[in-house]
């Protein structure tokens, strides 16, 4: 009985987790400076947009192995636009 209960709790937890993940999607934001990529990432991870933008610029500038412009362009093409609420 105890093992069945734990298994049931685990299944319910996984079910709730799957619903949460399905509802949350990575999209380009309407709060944009260029294409909304950094703002979309910030909204997805519930972070401050300014911090994400600053971190992206710093990593792009100080890292020779991180092609910042290329990654931004790819994300701009791959990430769908956020639907507007009218």
Secondary structure, DSSP 8 states (H G I E B T S, - for coil): -HHHHHHHHHHHHHHHHHHHHHH----B-SS-SSSSHHHHHHHHTT--HHHHHHHHHHHHHH-TT--HHHHHHHHHHHS-B-----
